Amino acid sequence: MKTFLATALLALASQAARATVLAKPMFMYSSTTTDATSYSETYMRIDLGYLSAKGWFYGASFLNAGGSTPGINTATNSYGPTFGWASGKEFGPYVFGHYYIPQEDNRLANSKRSGWAADLGYKLLLRRYTFVIEVSYRRESLKSDISTLSYKYIEPSFGLFLTF
């Protein structure tokens, strides 16, 4: 499947006139402590693809998200296609959508995880770098032989728009 995504990106790039390569690394960290337990979560996503002259983005996304409670690790990796639009101005909004391809999950035996996410963000040029702040709404479905679990996340994050 990874080879398919890479081939699709190269095929789209060969047809894209005046397309720019865009890398968008995003980061988030949160920590919660109660009387007896503590929980922390980290989130790192990299969107990589092509941004057309009209602002349309097509590419792929890699997500590493996970949390930990003492003695438990819930880290997961996901990847899949990403499409979206970004304002052509130095300051402006963007909207991206992601689909995460079904794959094995380490939290339950014989389980597969898939999902999707939608990002709403704003980019701003400060000196030479374009910083972005965004809110992502992410849904995951975890299917096993026994049951199906559904998770919803609302994740504020920050990152960069890097164009080449």
Residue frames as qw, qx, qy, qz and C-alpha x, y, z in Angstrom:
[[0.000, 0.886, 0.464, 0.000, 0.00, 0.00, 0.00],
 [0.310, -0.766, 0.112, 0.552, 2.89, 2.38, 0.75],
 [0.378, -0.088, 0.616, 0.685, 4.26, 1.72, -2.75],
 [0.173, 0.660, 0.669, 0.295, 0.85, 2.53, -4.21],
 [0.147, -0.925, -0.231, 0.265, 0.76, 5.88, -2.39],
 [0.367, -0.561, 0.364, 0.646, 4.27, 6.78, -3.56],
 [0.334, 0.188, 0.715, 0.584, 3.44, 5.82, -7.17],
 [0.075, 0.813, 0.569, 0.100, 0.21, 7.84, -7.09],
 [0.231, -0.859, -0.019, 0.456, 2.08, 10.90, -5.80],
 [0.361, -0.326, 0.542, 0.685, 4.68, 10.63, -8.56],
 [0.260, 0.450, 0.735, 0.435, 2.00, 10.24, -11.23],
 [0.030, -0.910, -0.405, 0.088, 0.12, 13.28, -9.98],
 [0.338, -0.716, 0.180, 0.583, 3.35, 15.27, -9.80],
 [0.401, -0.017, 0.625, 0.670, 4.18, 14.53, -13.43],
 [0.117, 0.647, 0.637, 0.402, 0.84, 16.06, -14.46],
 [0.249, -0.857, -0.323, 0.314, 1.01, 19.05, -12.12],
 [0.444, 0.584, 0.062, 0.676, 2.08, 22.21, -13.90],
 [0.008, 0.606, -0.248, 0.756, 3.67, 24.72, -11.55],
 [0.781, -0.540, -0.287, -0.126, 3.08, 22.55, -8.47],
 [0.005, 0.692, -0.556, 0.460, 5.10, 23.15, -5.33],
 [0.633, -0.121, -0.738, 0.200, 6.22, 20.42, -2.92],
 [0.395, -0.640, 0.160, -0.639, 4.70, 21.05, 0.50],
 [0.537, -0.100, -0.770, 0.330, 5.70, 19.44, 3.80],
 [0.398, -0.619, 0.021, -0.677, 3.54, 20.24, 6.81],
 [0.469, -0.055, -0.793, 0.386, 4.83, 18.83, 10.12],
 [0.470, -0.615, -0.095, -0.626, 2.34, 19.26, 13.01],
 [0.393, 0.081, -0.775, 0.489, 2.85, 18.71, 16.75],
 [0.547, -0.588, -0.078, -0.590, 0.69, 18.51, 19.90],
 [0.414, 0.038, -0.801, 0.431, 1.34, 17.51, 23.51],
 [0.515, -0.571, -0.027, -0.639, -1.08, 17.37, 26.43],
 [0.356, 0.071, -0.834, 0.415, -0.83, 16.08, 29.96],
 [0.590, -0.534, -0.159, -0.584, -3.54, 15.40, 32.54],
 [0.296, 0.135, -0.818, 0.474, -2.98, 14.52, 36.19],
 [0.628, -0.561, -0.261, -0.471, -5.63, 13.43, 38.68],
 [0.578, -0.665, 0.376, -0.287, -5.25, 12.35, 42.29],
 [0.837, -0.240, 0.491, 0.023, -4.20, 8.79, 41.45],
 [0.761, 0.243, 0.461, 0.386, -3.12, 8.74, 37.78],
 [0.037, 0.688, -0.241, -0.683, -1.48, 10.79, 35.09],
 [0.708, 0.451, 0.516, 0.170, -1.99, 10.60, 31.34],
 [0.044, -0.650, 0.305, 0.695, 0.02, 12.23, 28.58],
 [0.723, 0.518, 0.452, 0.065, -0.56, 12.29, 24.85],
 [0.164, -0.531, 0.421, 0.717, 1.70, 13.23, 21.97],
 [0.657, 0.625, 0.415, -0.076, 0.71, 13.71, 18.37],
 [0.150, -0.552, 0.474, 0.669, 2.93, 14.16, 15.36],
 [0.694, 0.535, 0.482, -0.010, 1.65, 14.24, 11.79],
 [0.178, -0.442, 0.460, 0.749, 3.50, 14.97, 8.58],
 [0.650, 0.650, 0.354, -0.172, 1.60, 15.83, 5.40],
 [0.289, -0.439, 0.558, 0.643, 3.74, 15.62, 2.27],
 [0.549, 0.529, 0.635, 0.128, 2.57, 16.31, -1.26],
 [0.306, 0.209, 0.369, 0.852, 2.01, 18.88, -3.97],
 [0.082, 0.690, 0.398, -0.599, 0.37, 22.30, -3.73],
 [0.458, 0.540, 0.505, 0.494, -0.99, 23.61, -7.04],
 [0.184, 0.175, 0.046, 0.966, -0.87, 27.24, -8.11],
 [0.411, -0.488, -0.329, -0.696, -4.60, 27.50, -7.24],
 [0.360, -0.468, 0.515, -0.622, -4.05, 26.20, -3.71],
 [0.940, -0.090, -0.114, -0.310, -5.18, 22.58, -4.12],
 [0.179, -0.576, 0.785, -0.139, -3.14, 20.06, -2.13],
 [0.964, 0.023, -0.137, -0.227, -2.83, 16.34, -2.80],
 [0.218, 0.584, -0.739, 0.254, -0.45, 14.02, -1.05],
 [0.739, -0.205, -0.639, 0.060, -0.08, 11.62, 1.83],
 [0.388, -0.721, 0.264, -0.510, -0.18, 11.84, 5.60],
 [0.638, 0.012, -0.711, 0.295, 1.72, 9.93, 8.28],
 [0.476, -0.681, 0.072, -0.552, 0.34, 10.13, 11.82],
 [0.522, 0.009, -0.746, 0.414, 2.00, 8.98, 15.03],
 [0.440, -0.569, 0.061, -0.692, -0.34, 9.43, 17.97],
 [0.673, -0.141, -0.703, 0.182, -0.16, 7.91, 21.38],
 [0.424, -0.722, 0.166, -0.521, -0.73, 8.27, 25.01],
 [0.566, 0.106, -0.755, 0.315, 0.65, 6.68, 28.09],
 [0.657, -0.647, 0.074, -0.380, -0.57, 5.91, 31.54],
 [0.236, -0.600, 0.753, -0.131, 1.92, 4.31, 33.93],
 [0.498, -0.107, 0.860, -0.032, 2.51, 0.78, 32.60],
 [0.600, 0.548, 0.582, -0.019, 0.42, 1.16, 29.40],
 [0.124, -0.380, 0.412, 0.819, 1.57, 2.37, 25.98],
 [0.546, 0.585, 0.565, -0.201, -1.09, 3.22, 23.37],
 [0.004, -0.579, 0.413, 0.703, 1.10, 4.53, 20.54],
 [0.698, 0.451, 0.556, 0.017, -0.28, 4.03, 17.02],
 [0.131, -0.356, 0.475, 0.794, 0.87, 4.85, 13.48],
 [0.561, 0.606, 0.543, -0.154, -1.44, 5.60, 10.55],
 [0.138, -0.334, 0.452, 0.815, -0.96, 6.68, 6.96],
 [0.430, 0.566, 0.702, 0.046, -3.11, 7.47, 3.94],
 [0.312, 0.470, 0.373, 0.736, -4.04, 9.98, 1.24],
 [0.129, -0.612, -0.349, 0.698, -4.61, 13.66, 1.99],
 [0.242, 0.550, 0.466, 0.650, -6.46, 16.29, -0.04],
 [0.218, -0.720, -0.414, 0.512, -7.17, 19.91, 0.72],
 [0.301, 0.791, 0.204, 0.493, -7.00, 23.58, -0.10],
 [0.496, -0.498, -0.200, 0.683, -4.79, 26.39, 1.23],
 [0.160, 0.960, 0.131, -0.191, -5.03, 30.12, 0.68],
 [0.735, 0.431, 0.036, 0.522, -2.43, 31.48, -1.72],
 [0.042, -0.899, 0.119, -0.419, -1.78, 34.48, 0.50],
 [0.324, 0.398, -0.672, 0.534, 0.91, 34.80, 3.17],
 [0.250, 0.003, 0.689, -0.680, -1.81, 34.88, 5.84],
 [0.617, 0.044, -0.322, -0.717, -4.88, 32.76, 5.32],
 [0.777, -0.159, 0.465, -0.394, -6.97, 29.68, 6.08],
 [0.339, 0.297, -0.841, -0.299, -6.59, 26.10, 4.90],
 [0.833, -0.082, 0.297, -0.460, -8.71, 22.94, 5.04],
 [0.254, 0.383, -0.874, -0.157, -7.25, 19.42, 4.70],
 [0.886, -0.127, 0.126, -0.427, -8.93, 16.02, 4.80],
 [0.044, 0.470, -0.881, 0.004, -7.20, 12.71, 5.54],
 [0.930, -0.074, -0.121, -0.339, -8.21, 9.07, 5.19],
 [0.240, -0.569, 0.779, -0.114, -6.25, 6.53, 7.22],
 [0.660, 0.209, -0.652, -0.309, -5.93, 3.14, 5.54],
 [0.884, -0.390, 0.056, -0.253, -6.99, 0.06, 7.60],
 [0.485, 0.487, -0.678, 0.261, -4.05, -1.64, 9.29],
 [0.706, -0.299, -0.609, 0.203, -3.24, -3.85, 12.25],
 [0.267, -0.794, 0.157, -0.523, -3.44, -2.27, 15.68],
 [0.441, 0.236, -0.759, 0.417, -1.27, -3.17, 18.68],
 [0.348, -0.300, 0.419, -0.783, -3.92, -2.40, 21.32],
 [0.816, 0.004, 0.379, -0.437, -6.13, -5.46, 20.68],
 [0.392, -0.175, 0.857, 0.285, -5.31, -8.90, 19.30],
 [0.283, 0.353, 0.803, 0.387, -6.56, -9.53, 15.74],
 [0.118, 0.826, 0.395, -0.384, -7.72, -5.94, 15.30],
 [0.435, 0.349, 0.343, 0.756, -7.59, -3.39, 12.50],
 [0.088, -0.695, -0.286, 0.654, -7.78, 0.38, 12.82],
 [0.319, 0.417, 0.451, 0.722, -8.89, 2.91, 10.21],
 [0.103, -0.745, -0.434, 0.497, -10.27, 6.42, 10.25],
 [0.352, 0.662, 0.279, 0.600, -10.38, 9.91, 8.87],
 [0.341, -0.543, -0.269, 0.719, -9.56, 13.44, 9.96],
 [0.254, 0.821, 0.308, 0.408, -10.46, 16.99, 8.95],
 [0.490, -0.297, -0.171, 0.801, -8.18, 19.96, 9.66],
 [0.108, 0.924, 0.263, 0.258, -9.13, 23.61, 9.81],
 [0.649, -0.374, -0.069, 0.659, -6.15, 25.90, 10.18],
 [0.163, 0.986, 0.035, -0.022, -4.62, 29.29, 9.63],
 [0.789, 0.075, 0.022, 0.609, -1.16, 30.03, 8.26],
 [0.064, -0.995, -0.008, 0.072, 0.89, 33.11, 9.01],
 [0.721, 0.443, -0.156, 0.510, 4.20, 34.26, 7.64],
 [0.452, -0.881, 0.086, 0.109, 6.60, 35.42, 10.34],
 [0.246, -0.679, 0.564, 0.401, 9.96, 36.54, 9.00],
 [0.295, 0.395, -0.738, -0.462, 10.91, 33.77, 6.56],
 [0.027, -0.050, -0.996, 0.071, 8.84, 30.90, 8.00],
 [0.541, -0.258, -0.321, -0.734, 5.17, 30.09, 7.58],
 [0.099, -0.043, 0.862, -0.495, 3.74, 28.91, 10.90],
 [0.500, -0.277, -0.563, -0.597, 0.36, 27.20, 11.15],
 [0.283, -0.045, 0.735, -0.614, -2.13, 26.63, 13.92],
 [0.508, -0.067, -0.625, -0.588, -4.99, 24.21, 13.44],
 [0.599, -0.113, 0.596, -0.522, -7.72, 22.16, 15.01],
 [0.334, 0.145, -0.859, -0.360, -8.18, 18.58, 13.80],
 [0.777, -0.082, 0.314, -0.540, -11.26, 16.46, 14.25],
 [0.271, 0.354, -0.881, -0.159, -10.20, 12.81, 14.01],
 [0.858, -0.114, 0.202, -0.458, -12.30, 9.63, 14.11],
 [0.141, 0.387, -0.909, -0.067, -10.87, 6.15, 14.47],
 [0.898, -0.093, -0.031, -0.429, -12.58, 2.81, 14.29],
 [0.062, -0.455, 0.882, -0.107, -10.95, -0.20, 15.92],
 [0.874, 0.038, -0.147, -0.461, -12.45, -3.50, 14.73],
 [0.134, -0.390, 0.905, -0.106, -11.60, -6.86, 16.26],
 [0.310, -0.116, -0.915, -0.231, -13.09, -10.35, 16.17],
 [0.182, -0.420, -0.786, 0.415, -15.12, -9.51, 19.26],
 [0.023, 0.836, 0.431, -0.340, -16.22, -5.87, 18.94],
 [0.404, 0.569, 0.189, 0.691, -15.88, -2.50, 17.25],
 [0.345, -0.665, -0.295, 0.593, -14.71, 0.55, 19.18],
 [0.337, 0.757, 0.246, 0.503, -14.98, 4.11, 17.95],
 [0.471, -0.475, -0.196, 0.717, -12.81, 7.02, 19.11],
 [0.236, 0.882, 0.237, 0.331, -13.24, 10.76, 18.51],
 [0.570, -0.343, -0.107, 0.739, -10.50, 13.33, 19.02],
 [0.192, 0.955, 0.121, 0.190, -10.40, 17.11, 18.80],
 [0.769, -0.268, 0.024, 0.579, -6.75, 18.09, 18.65],
 [0.137, 0.984, -0.088, -0.074, -5.32, 21.61, 18.56],
 [0.833, -0.127, 0.202, 0.499, -1.82, 21.64, 17.14],
 [0.091, 0.918, -0.199, -0.331, 0.88, 23.85, 15.66],
 [0.813, 0.032, 0.421, 0.401, 3.45, 23.39, 12.93],
 [0.106, -0.557, 0.369, 0.736, 5.01, 24.75, 9.74],
 [0.753, 0.623, 0.189, -0.093, 4.25, 25.05, 6.01],
 [0.392, -0.541, 0.544, 0.509, 7.52, 24.18, 4.26],
 [0.736, 0.642, 0.142, -0.161, 7.56, 24.65, 0.49],
 [0.544, -0.379, 0.553, 0.504, 10.31, 23.52, -1.89]]
